[in-house]
Amino acid sequence: MAEVTDADFGTEVLGSELPVLVEFTADWCPPCRQMVPVLGALAQEEADRFRVVQLNVDRNPATTNAYKVLSMPTFMVFRDGEPVKSMVGAMAKRRLLAELADVV
């Protein structure tokens, strides 16, 4: 799974031809660590439908603040350069896919 930064968020996420699921994460966040295998599986299994990336909130405050992210993990789906869905908290793969069904 790719990691994006403040510097490349515009090109990697906002400029992506595919929808992008961004996990706003932190090293100190246990629920974020729980999501690593789920997101890794989605990144491989759904690569033709959408991209999955992570953004570390501690190392990338500009993007974190721009999207008013306060809790980790926060998931945002971006399509055509715009955020179209936001979700907060760890969740099972099945639930995450259900949440994404109408936006990817």
Order of alpha helices (4+ residues) and beta strands (2+ residues): beta-beta-alpha-beta-alpha-beta-beta-alpha
